[in-house]
């Protein structure tokens, strides 16, 4: 099991486009690519759905609740609003 990210950690959603590397089943919203958020909690370890979609062996990977300020994603969002998203660790990287 991965040590992973702890609650309060600042993370960035990888800005990766794996469709260029073969068939994939992307489980991360495009509008979050490159965005910074805060880990709220680790939800557990689950089989990677991007592999399960193609009947490939799927490693168990951590899944997190990550919170994002909406005004950094959508310029017309109201102040102090957030969105909470479930994201797998493979899509997250530590952000400064």
LOBA-602496 format. One record per residue: residue number from 1; residue in three letters; x, y, z of N, C-alpha, C in turn. Coordinates in nm, 4 decimals. Layout:
LOBA-602496
+-----+------+----------+----------+----------+----------+----------+----------+----------+----------+----------+
:  nr : rest :     n_px :     n_py :     n_pz :    ca_px :    ca_py :    ca_pz :     c_px :     c_py :     c_pz :
+-----+------+----------+----------+----------+----------+----------+----------+----------+----------+----------+
: NUM :  Ala :        X :        Y :        Z :        X :        Y :        Z :        X :        Y :        Z :
...
+-----+------+----------+----------+----------+----------+----------+----------+----------+----------+----------+
***
This chain:
LOBA-602496
+-----+------+----------+----------+----------+----------+----------+----------+----------+----------+----------+
:  nr : rest :     n_px :     n_py :     n_pz :    ca_px :    ca_py :    ca_pz :     c_px :     c_py :     c_pz :
+-----+------+----------+----------+----------+----------+----------+----------+----------+----------+----------+
:   1 :  Unk :   0.0845 :  -0.1174 :   0.0000 :   0.0000 :   0.0000 :   0.0000 :   0.0894 :   0.1241 :   0.0000 :
:   2 :  Unk :   0.0523 :   0.2214 :  -0.0787 :   0.1287 :   0.3446 :  -0.0926 :   0.1107 :   0.4340 :   0.0298 :
:   3 :  Unk :   0.2180 :   0.5076 :   0.0650 :   0.2063 :   0.6091 :   0.1701 :   0.1160 :   0.7212 :   0.1212 :
:   4 :  Unk :   0.1306 :   0.7562 :  -0.0056 :   0.0427 :   0.8518 :  -0.0699 :   0.0417 :   0.9901 :  -0.0099 :
:   5 :  Unk :  -0.0722 :   1.0563 :  -0.0250 :  -0.0912 :   1.1934 :   0.0194 :  -0.1731 :   1.1955 :   0.1477 :
:   6 :  Unk :  -0.1433 :   1.2907 :   0.2331 :  -0.2139 :   1.3052 :   0.3595 :  -0.3139 :   1.4196 :   0.3502 :
:   7 :  Unk :  -0.4192 :   1.4178 :   0.4328 :  -0.5138 :   1.5299 :   0.4329 :  -0.4408 :   1.6624 :   0.4520 :
:   8 :  Unk :  -0.4816 :   1.7608 :   0.3730 :  -0.4192 :   1.8927 :   0.3769 :  -0.3085 :   1.9110 :   0.2748 :
:   9 :  Unk :  -0.2629 :   1.8013 :   0.2127 :  -0.1568 :   1.8111 :   0.1123 :  -0.2074 :   1.8853 :  -0.0110 :
:  10 :  Unk :  -0.1234 :   1.9719 :  -0.0651 :  -0.1560 :   2.0402 :  -0.1903 :  -0.1071 :   1.9532 :  -0.3048 :
:  11 :  Unk :  -0.1971 :   1.9253 :  -0.3980 :  -0.1649 :   1.8390 :  -0.5120 :  -0.2033 :   1.9095 :  -0.6413 :
:  12 :  Unk :  -0.1485 :   1.8606 :  -0.7498 :  -0.1843 :   1.9080 :  -0.8829 :  -0.2307 :   1.7862 :  -0.9619 :
:  13 :  Unk :  -0.3365 :   1.8051 :  -1.0389 :  -0.3847 :   1.6980 :  -1.1261 :  -0.2937 :   1.6956 :  -1.2476 :
:  14 :  Unk :  -0.2399 :   1.5786 :  -1.2768 :  -0.1493 :   1.5659 :  -1.3912 :  -0.2191 :   1.6121 :  -1.5185 :
:  15 :  Unk :  -0.1475 :   1.6845 :  -1.6001 :  -0.2001 :   1.7310 :  -1.7283 :  -0.1517 :   1.6345 :  -1.8357 :
:  16 :  Unk :  -0.2037 :   1.5146 :  -1.8278 :  -0.1618 :   1.4067 :  -1.9164 :  -0.2762 :   1.3737 :  -2.0107 :
:  17 :  Unk :  -0.2418 :   1.3333 :  -2.1284 :  -0.3421 :   1.2964 :  -2.2285 :  -0.3123 :   1.1553 :  -2.2769 :
:  18 :  Unk :  -0.3413 :   1.0543 :  -2.1962 :  -0.3007 :   0.9173 :  -2.2291 :  -0.3645 :   0.8597 :  -2.3540 :
:  19 :  Unk :  -0.4672 :   0.9240 :  -2.4074 :  -0.5265 :   0.8713 :  -2.5301 :  -0.4244 :   0.8694 :  -2.6444 :
:  20 :  Unk :  -0.3146 :   0.9428 :  -2.6270 :  -0.2090 :   0.9405 :  -2.7268 :  -0.1232 :   0.8146 :  -2.7158 :
:  21 :  Unk :  -0.1385 :   0.7398 :  -2.6064 :  -0.0554 :   0.6234 :  -2.5803 :  -0.1321 :   0.4924 :  -2.5901 :
:  22 :  Unk :  -0.2453 :   0.4912 :  -2.6552 :  -0.3240 :   0.3692 :  -2.6682 :  -0.4615 :   0.3858 :  -2.6063 :
:  23 :  Unk :  -0.5419 :   0.2794 :  -2.6104 :  -0.6792 :   0.2894 :  -2.5590 :  -0.6800 :   0.3071 :  -2.4075 :
:  24 :  Unk :  -0.7637 :   0.3994 :  -2.3623 :  -0.7758 :   0.4243 :  -2.2189 :  -0.9211 :   0.4549 :  -2.1838 :
:  25 :  Unk :  -0.9499 :   0.4464 :  -2.0563 :  -1.0795 :   0.4820 :  -2.0003 :  -1.0485 :   0.5849 :  -1.8924 :
:  26 :  Unk :  -1.0447 :   0.7112 :  -1.9281 :  -1.0002 :   0.8168 :  -1.8375 :  -1.1029 :   0.8407 :  -1.7291 :
:  27 :  Unk :  -1.0569 :   0.8386 :  -1.6038 :  -1.1441 :   0.8578 :  -1.4884 :  -1.1143 :   0.9892 :  -1.4178 :
:  28 :  Unk :  -1.0682 :   1.0893 :  -1.4922 :  -1.0353 :   1.2197 :  -1.4363 :  -1.0946 :   1.3273 :  -1.5269 :
:  29 :  Unk :  -1.1698 :   1.4217 :  -1.4698 :  -1.2299 :   1.5265 :  -1.5531 :  -1.1244 :   1.6117 :  -1.6237 :
:  30 :  Unk :  -1.1484 :   1.6391 :  -1.7511 :  -1.0551 :   1.7211 :  -1.8291 :  -1.0393 :   1.8599 :  -1.7688 :
:  31 :  Unk :  -1.1470 :   1.9162 :  -1.7142 :  -1.1390 :   2.0529 :  -1.6623 :  -1.0486 :   2.0648 :  -1.5397 :
:  32 :  Unk :  -1.0083 :   1.9522 :  -1.4812 :  -0.9183 :   1.9568 :  -1.3655 :  -0.7714 :   1.9394 :  -1.4024 :
:  33 :  Unk :  -0.7419 :   1.9053 :  -1.5269 :  -0.6025 :   1.8834 :  -1.5663 :  -0.5196 :   2.0084 :  -1.5396 :
:  34 :  Unk :  -0.4106 :   1.9922 :  -1.4640 :  -0.3217 :   2.1021 :  -1.4328 :  -0.3653 :   2.1869 :  -1.3140 :
:  35 :  Unk :  -0.4837 :   2.1594 :  -1.2581 :  -0.5352 :   2.2384 :  -1.1460 :  -0.4770 :   2.1916 :  -1.0128 :
:  36 :  Unk :  -0.4655 :   2.2857 :  -0.9193 :  -0.4184 :   2.2556 :  -0.7838 :  -0.5378 :   2.2399 :  -0.6912 :
:  37 :  Unk :  -0.5271 :   2.1412 :  -0.6015 :  -0.6323 :   2.1178 :  -0.5044 :  -0.5730 :   2.0723 :  -0.3728 :
:  38 :  Unk :  -0.6600 :   2.0455 :  -0.2771 :  -0.6181 :   2.0026 :  -0.1443 :  -0.6803 :   1.8673 :  -0.1121 :
:  39 :  Unk :  -0.5978 :   1.7741 :  -0.0690 :  -0.6477 :   1.6424 :  -0.0298 :  -0.7310 :   1.6585 :   0.0970 :
:  40 :  Unk :  -0.8525 :   1.6064 :   0.0927 :  -0.9412 :   1.6103 :   0.2085 :  -0.9292 :   1.4801 :   0.2872 :
:  41 :  Unk :  -0.9332 :   1.3674 :   0.2155 :  -0.9228 :   1.2367 :   0.2819 :  -0.8869 :   1.1289 :   0.1804 :
:  42 :  Unk :  -0.8257 :   1.0245 :   0.2304 :  -0.8004 :   0.9049 :   0.1502 :  -0.9195 :   0.8126 :   0.1710 :
:  43 :  Unk :  -0.9753 :   0.7642 :   0.0623 :  -1.0956 :   0.6821 :   0.0686 :  -1.0665 :   0.5331 :   0.0746 :
:  44 :  Unk :  -0.9444 :   0.4940 :   0.0439 :  -0.9071 :   0.3527 :   0.0424 :  -0.8325 :   0.3205 :  -0.0851 :
:  45 :  Unk :  -0.8013 :   0.1931 :  -0.1033 :  -0.7306 :   0.1457 :  -0.2220 :  -0.8253 :   0.0589 :  -0.3038 :
:  46 :  Unk :  -0.8328 :   0.0860 :  -0.4328 :  -0.9274 :   0.0167 :  -0.5201 :  -0.8582 :  -0.0244 :  -0.6493 :
:  47 :  Unk :  -0.9094 :  -0.1286 :  -0.7173 :  -0.8519 :  -0.1661 :  -0.8470 :  -0.8625 :  -0.0490 :  -0.9449 :
:  48 :  Unk :  -0.7566 :  -0.0267 :  -1.0209 :  -0.7512 :   0.0839 :  -1.1160 :  -0.8594 :   0.0664 :  -1.2238 :
:  49 :  Unk :  -0.9611 :   0.1551 :  -1.2263 :  -1.0695 :   0.1400 :  -1.3232 :  -1.0248 :   0.1606 :  -1.4668 :
:  50 :  Unk :  -0.9130 :   0.2308 :  -1.4870 :  -0.8643 :   0.2515 :  -1.6231 :  -0.8116 :   0.1213 :  -1.6826 :
:  51 :  Unk :  -0.7676 :   0.0286 :  -1.5988 :  -0.7280 :  -0.1047 :  -1.6459 :  -0.8480 :  -0.1985 :  -1.6506 :
:  52 :  Unk :  -0.9343 :  -0.1912 :  -1.5506 :  -1.0522 :  -0.2782 :  -1.5475 :  -1.1391 :  -0.2614 :  -1.6717 :
:  53 :  Unk :  -1.1459 :  -0.1402 :  -1.7246 :  -1.2289 :  -0.1126 :  -1.8415 :  -1.1864 :  -0.1946 :  -1.9627 :
:  54 :  Unk :  -1.0605 :  -0.2394 :  -1.9652 :  -1.0098 :  -0.3179 :  -2.0777 :  -0.9734 :  -0.4595 :  -2.0363 :
:  55 :  Unk :  -1.0280 :  -0.5042 :  -1.9225 :  -1.0059 :  -0.6402 :  -1.8710 :  -0.8580 :  -0.6708 :  -1.8513 :
:  56 :  Unk :  -0.7813 :  -0.5658 :  -1.8182 :  -0.6399 :  -0.5845 :  -1.7878 :  -0.6258 :  -0.6052 :  -1.6377 :
:  57 :  Unk :  -0.5180 :  -0.6717 :  -1.5946 :  -0.4932 :  -0.6812 :  -1.4505 :  -0.4858 :  -0.5398 :  -1.3921 :
:  58 :  Unk :  -0.5505 :  -0.5201 :  -1.2781 :  -0.5608 :  -0.3858 :  -1.2205 :  -0.5015 :  -0.3819 :  -1.0806 :
:  59 :  Unk :  -0.3948 :  -0.3063 :  -1.0675 :  -0.3345 :  -0.2860 :  -0.9353 :  -0.4308 :  -0.2054 :  -0.8493 :
:  60 :  Unk :  -0.4247 :  -0.2266 :  -0.7194 :  -0.5035 :  -0.1466 :  -0.6251 :  -0.4270 :  -0.0165 :  -0.5997 :
:  61 :  Unk :  -0.4975 :   0.0952 :  -0.6182 :  -0.4344 :   0.2260 :  -0.6009 :  -0.5225 :   0.3135 :  -0.5110 :
:  62 :  Unk :  -0.4608 :   0.4074 :  -0.4405 :  -0.5364 :   0.4951 :  -0.3519 :  -0.6313 :   0.5879 :  -0.4282 :
:  63 :  Unk :  -0.7463 :   0.6093 :  -0.3660 :  -0.8472 :   0.7020 :  -0.4162 :  -0.8660 :   0.8097 :  -0.3098 :
:  64 :  Unk :  -0.8743 :   0.9354 :  -0.3532 :  -0.8821 :   1.0485 :  -0.2611 :  -1.0009 :   1.1387 :  -0.2920 :
:  65 :  Unk :  -1.0494 :   1.2073 :  -0.1889 :  -1.1341 :   1.3243 :  -0.2080 :  -1.0394 :   1.4424 :  -0.2156 :
:  66 :  Unk :  -1.0480 :   1.5189 :  -0.3238 :  -0.9642 :   1.6373 :  -0.3424 :  -1.0579 :   1.7555 :  -0.3662 :
:  67 :  Unk :  -1.0318 :   1.8643 :  -0.2934 :  -1.1151 :   1.9836 :  -0.3020 :  -1.0445 :   2.0918 :  -0.3832 :
:  68 :  Unk :  -1.1209 :   2.1577 :  -0.4710 :  -1.0690 :   2.2628 :  -0.5583 :  -1.1513 :   2.3894 :  -0.5392 :
:  69 :  Unk :  -1.0844 :   2.5049 :  -0.5408 :  -1.1557 :   2.6327 :  -0.5431 :  -1.2124 :   2.6502 :  -0.6832 :
:  70 :  Unk :  -1.3421 :   2.6737 :  -0.6915 :  -1.4044 :   2.6820 :  -0.8240 :  -1.3598 :   2.8037 :  -0.9039 :
:  71 :  Unk :  -1.3224 :   2.9132 :  -0.8361 :  -1.2834 :   3.0320 :  -0.9128 :  -1.1513 :   3.0127 :  -0.9866 :
:  72 :  Unk :  -1.0719 :   2.9121 :  -0.9486 :  -0.9491 :   2.8837 :  -1.0236 :  -0.9791 :   2.7983 :  -1.1472 :
:  73 :  Unk :  -1.0967 :   2.7375 :  -1.1489 :  -1.1364 :   2.6510 :  -1.2618 :  -1.2285 :   2.7269 :  -1.3565 :
:  74 :  Unk :  -1.3271 :   2.7932 :  -1.2982 :  -1.4270 :   2.8667 :  -1.3766 :  -1.4255 :   3.0129 :  -1.3322 :
:  75 :  Unk :  -1.3794 :   3.1032 :  -1.4159 :  -1.3659 :   3.2444 :  -1.3775 :  -1.4963 :   3.3086 :  -1.3281 :
:  76 :  Unk :  -1.6114 :   3.2616 :  -1.3735 :  -1.7374 :   3.3235 :  -1.3321 :  -1.7992 :   3.2560 :  -1.2093 :
:  77 :  Unk :  -1.7260 :   3.1652 :  -1.1457 :  -1.7768 :   3.1001 :  -1.0250 :  -1.7812 :   3.2002 :  -0.9109 :
:  78 :  Unk :  -1.8705 :   3.1749 :  -0.8183 :  -1.8810 :   3.2627 :  -0.7016 :  -1.7599 :   3.2483 :  -0.6111 :
:  79 :  Unk :  -1.7321 :   3.3505 :  -0.5324 :  -1.6183 :   3.3430 :  -0.4403 :  -1.6442 :   3.2417 :  -0.3290 :
:  80 :  Unk :  -1.5382 :   3.1796 :  -0.2856 :  -1.5410 :   3.0864 :  -0.1726 :  -1.6246 :   2.9613 :  -0.1988 :
:  81 :  Unk :  -1.6411 :   2.9231 :  -0.3244 :  -1.7091 :   2.7992 :  -0.3580 :  -1.6038 :   2.6945 :  -0.3897 :
:  82 :  Unk :  -1.6357 :   2.5691 :  -0.3608 :  -1.5423 :   2.4604 :  -0.3882 :  -1.6160 :   2.3447 :  -0.4547 :
:  83 :  Unk :  -1.5371 :   2.2570 :  -0.5145 :  -1.5899 :   2.1333 :  -0.5702 :  -1.5041 :   2.0204 :  -0.5139 :
:  84 :  Unk :  -1.5695 :   1.9115 :  -0.4751 :  -1.5024 :   1.7952 :  -0.4178 :  -1.5084 :   1.6824 :  -0.5201 :
:  85 :  Unk :  -1.3922 :   1.6270 :  -0.5547 :  -1.3836 :   1.5268 :  -0.6608 :  -1.3074 :   1.4056 :  -0.6103 :
:  86 :  Unk :  -1.3491 :   1.2864 :  -0.6525 :  -1.2749 :   1.1641 :  -0.6225 :  -1.1718 :   1.1425 :  -0.7324 :
:  87 :  Unk :  -1.0443 :   1.1330 :  -0.6930 :  -0.9357 :   1.1165 :  -0.7900 :  -0.8405 :   1.0068 :  -0.7440 :
:  88 :  Unk :  -0.7979 :   0.9270 :  -0.8391 :  -0.6998 :   0.8221 :  -0.8097 :  -0.5595 :   0.8823 :  -0.8037 :
:  89 :  Unk :  -0.4763 :   0.8215 :  -0.7203 :  -0.3405 :   0.8717 :  -0.6982 :  -0.2573 :   0.8819 :  -0.8265 :
:  90 :  Unk :  -0.2832 :   0.7951 :  -0.9229 :  -0.2057 :   0.7996 :  -1.0479 :  -0.2222 :   0.9318 :  -1.1216 :
:  91 :  Unk :  -0.3283 :   1.0066 :  -1.0914 :  -0.3522 :   1.1347 :  -1.1565 :  -0.3028 :   1.2528 :  -1.0750 :
:  92 :  Unk :  -0.2452 :   1.2265 :  -0.9573 :  -0.2041 :   1.3355 :  -0.8695 :  -0.0522 :   1.3424 :  -0.8566 :
:  93 :  Unk :  -0.0030 :   1.4649 :  -0.8387 :   0.1381 :   1.4867 :  -0.8090 :   0.1458 :   1.5953 :  -0.7025 :
:  94 :  Unk :   0.2512 :   1.5911 :  -0.6241 :   0.2716 :   1.6925 :  -0.5205 :   0.2867 :   1.8287 :  -0.5870 :
:  95 :  Unk :   0.2247 :   1.9293 :  -0.5285 :   0.2365 :   2.0656 :  -0.5812 :   0.3061 :   2.1521 :  -0.4764 :
:  96 :  Unk :   0.3915 :   2.2432 :  -0.5216 :   0.4609 :   2.3310 :  -0.4258 :   0.3645 :   2.4272 :  -0.3572 :
+-----+------+----------+----------+----------+----------+----------+----------+----------+----------+----------+
***
